[in-house]
Amino acid sequence: MLNKNSNKVREEKIILKIEGMHCAECANIIEKELSKLRGIIKASVNFTIKKAVIFYNLNEINEGKIKDAIEKLGYEVYGIEREEILNGKREKYEVRKQLIIFFIGLIFTLPVFIIEIFYYSPKYNILLFLLATPVQILVGYKFYKSSYYSLKNRNANMDVLIALSSSVAYFYSISATFLFEGHVFYEASTTILTTVYFGYFLESLTRKKAEEAIKKLISLKPKKATLIENGKEVEIPLEEVKVGDTLLVKPGETIPVDGIVIGGYSNVDESMITGESIPIDKKVGDKVIAGTINKFGVLKIRAEKVGKETLFAQIVKLVEEALLTKAPIQRIADRVVGYFVPIVILISFITFSIWYFILGSSILFALTASVSVLVIACPCALGLATPTALMVGMGNGARLGILIRDAGKLEIIRKADTIIFDKTGTLTKGKLEVVKIINEKTLELAAIAEKNSEHPIARAIIDAAKERKIEPNDPEEFEVIPGKGVIAKYQNEEILVGNLALMDDYKIDVKEFEKEISSLQESGITTIIVTLNKKVIGIVGVADTLKEFSKETIQKLEEIGLEVIMLTGDNKKVASYIAKELGIKKVLAEVLPQDKAKEIERLQRNGKIVIMVGDGINDAPALTQSNIGIAIGSGNDIAKSAGDIVLIKDDLRDVISAIKLSEKTVSKIKQNLFWAFIYNISTIPIAAGVLYPFFKILITPTISAIAMVLSDISVVGNSILLKRFKIS
């Protein structure tokens, strides 16, 4: 009798590090092979960060079998724990090894190229063989290995054509060197390998940056916490903190866990989590969040969520999962190379067969035509088309203050129809300023009372006083009323500076200013009431103000057809006021970090292509979830690591410039690929000998190699034109 639960799905998830991938097709091959395995529910492989997230039925397959399947494809696989140990050292070793191999290849390739093109004579054949062989072995190994596993699994990536064309050029040249006297083209074999290897090296450098978002997020987590045990303070590793433990958090320290305040009073900067620009007052009974920063008071907290359960840990998880599950952008060349490779090989074979078997030409003639097809069809120009345009485009962008970190996103940025802005630190300065003063004497009295306070509102008042050349005197007495304001004594007079709650406590009548207070509060401006001897003197309005070019940027983005949305963790009143000032019609306020990513995902499910612009840690999940993440350079390092594009200058107009630069760069890539394919389509028939019966014209392998080099030069030259791009 069958067990009723035998077919029950026990879904498990595993994240693996995969080494050895060097093109998007590698990721596709792994996904395809995994999908064939019984028990695999879903597999997503991300070439950019070299990781796979795999959902599987534990009743049908286990982790060991999954790893074995990937290793059989020719890749190295690590569990995350093992990967974390190896990651740093391994990456540095791999980059150094690739750089050494490239320079060795370049050292041997340059003399081969110069001798063959400018000084060729058959007497140099042995020398050329000796120079070309190290390149074929050392640089070519990567392509031969990839080709072997690609063909073994019935796929044909670009490496197959690279390996085949360079090998045919190389072994034909060996034959011409040792078996019969003929013209060699070692230059073709060495140039193919060295230039394309350099393109892959550039890719590996930019790809490494993608993982920095997670690494920097994790590094923010404190290593230790101060436990209060039997009345004593004991420093323990964060991993040892348990739910219910009492912890002490001193000024300037990062709160280690999610918990509740059971003693003390302070301000906590939660901008990295909520986007709220004003530090939040924390008193007994208030909740605190791991990863936020205690400003100046001492807090005792009771741990409620620890380790992976904290909101901070959830943000780390969201960033990683967004990176893993986002489908990698295929290179335009990679999309056609699967057809291009077998077609070229078939044309080469047909060329040989027609000339030798049907037309009765000599084997040397037939082989020359066949090899010419392979050499002239070599994908060197295809390989250079993307990296050269990216090099020039990215270099020019960096010079202009626009750092494009994820080149794969360039293809889709032009198609974006929705752009989402964070508020605090992105559209606004992220710093409180005095924006309204009712009665000039108010500011002087407020500055005296707040002089010894470290509260952000107090700092805004003091800064405003200094700008107006007001030097506040020291109060004789000073007392902070948590969450409400301050009381000070100056020249035997009592000054109160605070909110309506403070006024209610002291039964102070504010009817005279009710209209002004209501107006400021409706505008989202923090309203500070100032009294002298329990009589209201005036009001100070404090708010986070707009960045210089925010309004201009929003208007231009709408003009080019993008829907602009504000997405913020700040309260609805403040968000609505800022949106109205900027002319933004759609506002999503009081949205937590994990929900920001969900809002973007919802838009994407409705067919929207979304650009996200942000600056804080709380924006990191949204930046990675969006189709294009743009981070503000003055913002947090985590946001910058999560962004596909980083605006180095604190100028929102660069959002528009970034879009234009991306359009220009991808346009150049498409032009390069177009001309590379036109080159192949037009020259392959000539190399195959279609003109020979009519004009006695047959392109030799040497001419084919020169034509190939000229196509490379045209691609590079076209890419260099990107240097003309300027910010308008």
N, C-alpha and C positions, 0 to 999 in steps of 0.2 A: 504493500500500500504506500502511495506517495505521501510524503510529508506536505501538508498544506502550505507550509512556509518556504518550500524549496525554491519557488520561483520569485520570492520576495526580493526586491531590489534593496541592497544595502549600499547606498550611495556614499562614496568617499571622495575626497579631493586631495590631490597632491600637487605641489609646485616643485618643479625640477629645473636645475641649471643645466643648459646644454652647450657644450663647447664644440667648436668645429664648424659652426654655421658661418657662411660668409656671403650669402645672398638671400633674397627673399624667397627664392625657389627652394632653398634648403628647408626653410620653415614649412613651406607647402608640402614638400616630400614627407617630412615627419608627420604632419597632420594627416595626410592621406593614408600613410601606413598605419598610424595608430587607429584611425577610424575603421580599418579593416578588422581589428582585433575584437573578438567576442568579449563583451563586458565593458567596452569603452562607451560611455554615455556622451561625452563631449571632450574634445581636445583643442586647445588654442595655443599655438606656438608663436611667440613674439621674437622676431629676428633682432630687433633693435636692442632689447635688453637680454637676449639669449636665455629666455626662460619659457617654460611651458606650464600651463595650468590644465590639469587633466581630471575630469570627473569620471569615476568608474564604479562598476558594481562589484563589491568585494566578494560576492558569492561566485563570480565567474572569472575574475582576474585579480592578481595582486601586484604590489609595487615592483617586486623583483622581475616579473614577466614584462611589465611596462618598460623598465630600464633596459632589459635584454633586447627588446624589440628596437629601441632607439639605437643601442650600441651596434646592432647588426647592420644599421644603415651607415655606420662609419663615424658616429659622433660619440663624444665622451659625455657621460651623464653623472650629475651629483645631486644628492639631496640638499636642501637648503642649509642644513646644519653644517655639512661638509663644505659646501660652497662658501659659507661665511668665513670659514677658517682659511680657505685657499685664495679667496677672491682677490684681496689687495696685492699679494705677492705675485700671483699668477698673471694678473692683468699687466703689471709692470713688466714682467718677464716676456709676455707675448708681444707687447708693443716694442720692446727693445729688440726682440728677435726679428720681428718683421722689418724694423728699420735697418738692421744689420744686413738682412738678406737683400733688401732693396738696393742698398748702397753697393753691395758686392755685385749684384746684377748690373747696376749702372756702370760700375768701373770696367766690367768686361764688355758691356754692350756698346759703349761709346767708341772704343777703337775699332770694333767690328763694323759699326755703321760708317765711320769715317773712311776706313780702308776700302770697303765695298763700293761706296758711293763715289768717292773722289779719286782713289788710287788703285783701283782693282787690277790685279794681274793673277793668272793661275798660280804663279809662284808663291802667292800668299795663302793658298788654300789650307795648307797644314797649320799655319799660324791662326787662321780664322777658325779652324776646327778646334784648336786648343783653347781659344778664347770663348767660343760659343758653348762648348761642352759644360763648363761649370754653371752657366746660366740655365742650360737645359735641365741639369740635374737639381741644382739648388733652388732656383726660382720656380722651375716647372713642377717640382714635387707636389706643391699645393694643388695645382690644377690637375695633375695626373690622379692624385688620390680622390679628389672630388669627382672627376670624370668616371673613375672606376665604380664608385658607389652609386653615382647617378645612373649609369648604364645598367648596372646590376639590378637596380630597382625600376628599370624601364622608363627612365626619364632622361631628357636631354637638356641640361642647362647650358649657360654660356661657356662654362669651363670645358665642356666637351669639345666645342669648336675651337677654343683657345688651345687646348692640348693637341687636338688633331691637326690644326693648321700649322702650329709651330713644329710638331713632330714630323709632318710630311716635309716641311721646308728643311728641317734639320737633317733627316735621314736621306732625303734626295741629295742634299749638299754633301753628305758623307759619301754617297755613291759617286758623285761628281768629283770628289777628292781622291778616292782610293780605287774605284772600279773603272771609271772612264773619265777622260778629260772633258770637263764642261764647266759652265758658269755656276757658281754656288750662290746661295742666298741665305747664308747664316744671319745676315742682318735682319731678315724678316723674322726668323725664329726668335732671336734675342729681343728684338724690339717689341714683338707681341707680348712676350712674357713679362718683361720689365715694366712696360707702361701700364698694363692691366693690373699687375701686382701693386703698383703704386696707387692706382685707383682704389683697390681694396684696402690698402693701408690707410688711406684718408678716411674711408668709411669706418674702419675700426676705431679711429681716434674720436670721431663725432659720436659714434654709438656708445662709447664708454660713459659719456656725460649723462645719458638717460637715467642711470641708476643713482645718480647723486641725490635726487629728491628723497629717496627712501633712506639713503645713508645719513644725510643731514638731519632728517626727521628723527631718526633713531638716536643720533648723537645728542639731541636736545634733552633727551630723557635723563634725569639725574641718576647717578650711579648709586647714591646712598640716601638714606633718610634718617632723621633724628627721632628715635623712639623714646617715649616717656614710659619708664618701667620702674615701679616701686618708688616713684618720686625722683628718679634719676634720669638724666639724658644719656642715651646710648646710641651711637652711630652704627647703623646696620646696613648691609647691602639692600638695595631696593627689592630684590627678589624675595627677601625674607619677610617683607611686610605682609601682614594678614588682615583680613577684614575684621574690623573692630579694634585694631591697634590705635593708640593715641600717639599722634606725631606732632612735633614742634617745627614750625616753619618760620625762620628768621627773616629780617628785611633783606631783600635782594635775592632770596633763594627761589628756586622753582618748586612749585607745589608738586609733590611726588605722586599723589594718588587722587582719585575722585573721593571727596569726603564731605563732612559737615563740620562747621566751626563750632567748637564747644568751649572756646575761651579766647579772649583777646579781641582786638579790632585793628583793621588795616584797610588799605586800598589794594586791589588786585588788578593787574593789567591782564584783561582777558581778550585783548584785540586779536591775538593769534588764533583764538578759537571762535569768537562770536563776531568779530569785526567792529565791536563797540569801541569808539574812539576814546571815551572817557573811562578811566579806571573805576572799577566798581567797589563801593564801600562794602566791607564784609564784617559782620558782627555775629554774635552767637546765634546759631540756628540757620545761618546762610550756607548754601552749598558752594564748594570750590572744585575746580577742575584741574586734573593733572596737566602739567605742561605750562600752566599760567604762572605769572611772576608776582610774588608778594612784594609790594613797594616799600613800605616803611614801618609797619607795625609788626608785632609778634602774634602769630596765630597758633592755637592748639586745634588740631582737627582730628576727627575720628574717621578712620579709613572705611569707606563703603564699597568702593570698587578698586581692585588692584590688578596689576599685570595686564593681560590681554582684554580685560573687561573695561578698562578706562576709556574715556572718550578720545584721549590722545592716541592710544593704541589703535582705536577704530579708524582714526584718520590715517595712520600709517598703513593700515590694512587696505583702506579705500584707495590710497595713492598707488599701492602696489598692484591691486587687482585691476584698476583702470589701465595701468600700463600693460598688464598681461592680456586683458581681454580685448583691447582695441586692435582691430585687424590692421596688419602692417600694409603700408602703401607699396604696391608693386611698382618697380621701375618700368618705364614704358618699354625699354629694350627687353627686359625680362619677360614681358607679356608676349612677345613675338618670337623670342629666341628658341622656344620649344619647337616651333615650326621651321624657323630659319635654319637651324643646325641640320636636321635630317634632309631638308630640301637641298642645301648646299652640297652635302655629301652625295646625295643622289645625282645632282647635276655633274659633280666631278666624276662619278662612276660612269654615267651615261656618256660624258665627253670622251673618256678613255675608250669606252666600248665602241662608240661610233667611229672614232679615228683609227683604232687598231683593228677591230674585227670586221667592220662594215666597209670602211673606205680604204683599208689596207695600208695605212701609214705605218711608219716605223714605230717600234715601241718607245723610242726616245721622244719622237714627236708627240705621240699619244700621251705619254707620261708628262711631258712638258706642259701640254694644254690642261691636263687634269690637275697637275700641281698648281698651275697658274690660277685655276678657278679657286682652289682652296686658299691660296695665299692672298689673292685679290679680294676674296670674300671674308678674309680674317676680320673678326669683330673688334679690331683695335679702335677704330673710329667710334664704334658703338660703345666700347668700354670707356673712351675718353669723353664722350658726349655729355654725360651727366657730371662726373667729378670736376671737369675743367670749368663748366658753367657754375657749379656750386662753389668752387674755390674762389673764382673772381667775384661772384655775387655775394658770397658770405664775407669775403675780405673787404669788399666795398661797403657792405652793410655795417661791418664792425667799425670801419673808419668813420661812418656817419652816425654811429651810436645805436645801430640796430644789429643785435646778435641773433642770428638764425641758428638755433641749436638742433633742430630736427628737420633735416632737409627733406625727408619724406612727406612732410606736410605741405610743401610748396605746391604740390599738384592740386590740392583741394581748396586752398585759401581763396582762390578766385571764385569758387562756387558758393562761398558762404553767403547766407541770406539773413543771419541773425547774429548780433554782437551783444554780449552781456558784459556789463561793467560791475565790479565791486564798487562800493561807495568809499569807505574810509581808506585813505592813503592812495586811492586810485583816482577818483573824481575829486576828492577833497584832500586837503593837506594832511589830515590825520593828526592835527594839533589844534588844541582849543585856543581861540582868540576872542577878545572882547569885540563884539559887533554892534552893541547898542549901549549907550549911557544916557540915563535920564537924570539930569542935574549933575553938572561937572564936579561939584563938591563930593558927590557920591563916590567917585573913583578914588579920591584921596583918602577918604575915611575907610573904604574897603581895603585899600592897600596897607594902611596902618594895621588894621585888624588881622589881615592875612599874611603879614610880613614874615612871620615865623612858621607858617604852614608849608608843607611840602605837597599839598593836594594840587592836582593839575589845574583845577579852577583857580586856586590861589596863585599859581604860577602865571596863569593867563592875565589875572588882574595886576600882578606886580609888573609883568612885561608891558602891559598897556600904560601903566603909570610912568614907567621909565621912558617909553616912547614920547610921552607928553612932558618929559623933563620934570616929573613929580618925584621927589625923593621922600618916601614915607618914613616917618619917625618910628622908633620902637614903642610898642605898647607897654604899659606898666604891668598889665596882666593879660594872660592869653589862655583860652580853653577851647578845645575842640569838642563839639557835640556830634558824635558819630552819626553819619548819614544825613545831617541837617545843616551844619555850618559851624561858625566860630563866635565866641563872645570875647571881647577885649575891653580893657580899661585904658583910657588915655586922657591925661590931664583931668582926672577925677570924673570923666564922662564915660558912659557905657555905650559901646558900639556892638551891634549885632549884625552879622553878615551871614545870610543863609536862605533856605527855601521857605515855602509856605508852612511846612511842618514846624519849623523853628519859630515862626511868627505865631502860630497857634499855641505852642507851648508857653509863650510869654504873653499871650493874649494881646497881641499888637494889632491894631486896626489898620487894614491895608485897603479899605474901600476907595480911598482917594486915587489909588493906582490900579484898581481892578481891571479897567479897560486895557491899560498897557500890559499888565501881567498876562491877561487872557490872550491878547494879540501875539505876544512873544511865544507863549506856550503852544499856540496853534501853529506857529511857524517852526516848531521844533527847536526853538532856542532855549537853552538852559537859563532860567530866570533867577537871579540873585538879588534879594531885597536887602537894602542897607538902612539901618535905623540908628538914630542918635538919641539916647535917653528915652528909648521905647517909642519914638516918633519916627515914622518912615521919612527918610530924606530923599531917596531915589532908588533907581533900579540899574543893575548891570546885566546885560545880556551876553551870554557866552556861547559860542558855537564853533563847530569845525567848519572852516571856510573852503570855498571852491579853489581848485588849482587854476592857474592863470589861463590855460587854454582849453579847459574842460568844455565850455559851452561851444566854442568854435569847432572843436573836434566832433561833438555830437551832431551839430548841424551838417557838417560835411559828410559824415557817415550816412546820415539820412538822405542826403542829396544823391549819394551813389547807390541808394536803394537798399541799405541794410536796415533791418528792424532793430532798434536799440532798446535794451532792457536793463534796468538796474536790479541787481541781486545782492542783498546785504543782510547781515545779522543784526543791524541796528534797528531801533524801534520805528514803527510805522509813521509817526508824526515827523520825525527827523528826516526819514527817507523820502516822504512825500514832499516835504519842503524843498529838499535838495533837487529832487526830480523836477519840480515845478520851475525852479530857477534855471535848470538846464534845458527844459523843454522835452524831457523824457516822459513818454505817455504811459509806459508799463513799468510798474514797480513791484518787486517781490521782496518784502521786508521780514525781519525777525526769522530769518532762515538759518538754521544751524549748518555747520560744515558738511555733515553727512547728507543733509537734505539739499544742499547746493548742487552736489553731483547728481542727485536724483532729479532735480528740476531740469538740469541740462539733458539728462537721459530721456526724460519725458518729451522734451522738444525734439530730440533726435528720433524718437519713435514715431513722431508725427512728420518725419521727413525733413526736418530742419538741419542745416549744416551750420554749426555754432562756433563762433569765436568767443572765448572767455578772456577778459582782461582783469587781472588782479595783482595784488602785491603782498598778501599776508599768508601765513601758514594755513589759516582757515580757508584760503582759496585753492590750496594745493589739490584736493580731490576734484574740484570743479575744473581746474586747469588741465588735469590729466584726462578727465572724462570728456571734455570738449573736443571737437574736431581739430581746433587750433587753440592752443593756450598761449596767451601773450602776457608776460610778467613785466611789471614795472621795475626798472633797475634800482630805484631807491628803496624798494621793498625788501621783504625778508628773503634770506638765501634759499629757504625751502621753496618759496613760490618761484624764484628764479630757476631753481633746478627742475621744477615740475613744468615750467613753461617751454613751449616749442620755440618761441621767440622772446628775447629779452630786450627791452628798451633801456639802454644804458643811461640815457639822459632822462631826467624827470620832466618830460615834455609829451603830453598826450597826443600832440599832432603826429608824433612818430608812429602811432597806431596806423594812421593813413599811409604814411611813408613805408611802413613795413609791408602793408598790403600791396602797394605799388611795386616795391622792390621784389617781392615774391612773384608778382605777375611777370615782371621783366625777366627774372631768373628762369622761371619755368618756361617762359616763351623761348628763351635761348636754348634751353634743354631740348625743347620740341624741334626748334630749327636745326640744331645739331643732329638730332636723331633722323629728321627728315632727309637732310643732305647725306647723312651716312647711309641711309637706306637707298636713296637715289643713286649714290655712288655704287653700291653693290648691285642694284638692279640693272644699271647701265653698263657696268664694266664686266660683270660675270659672263654675259653672252660673248663679249669681245674676247675675253680670256679663253672661253671655250672654243674659239676659232670660227665664229660665224662669218667673219669678214675675210677669212683666208681664201675660200674658193673664188671670191670676186676681186679682192685687192692684194692677195698674198700677204695679208697682215696677220701675224700671230704674236700676241703679247707673251713675252718670255717671263719666267718667274722673277727675273731681275726687274723688268719693267713693272710687273705686278707689285713687287715690293715697293718700288718708288711711288707708284700710284697710291698704294696704301699709306705711305708716309705723307704724301700730299693731302690725302683725305684727313689725316690726323692734324696736319698743320691748319687746314681750313676750319676744322672744328675748334681748335685752340684759338685761332684768330677771331672767330665769331664770338667766342666766349669772352675774349678780352674787351670786346666792344661794350660789355656791361659796365666797365669802369666809367663810362660816360654818365651813368645814372646819378642824378642829384636830387636832393630833397627839395620839392617845390614849395 
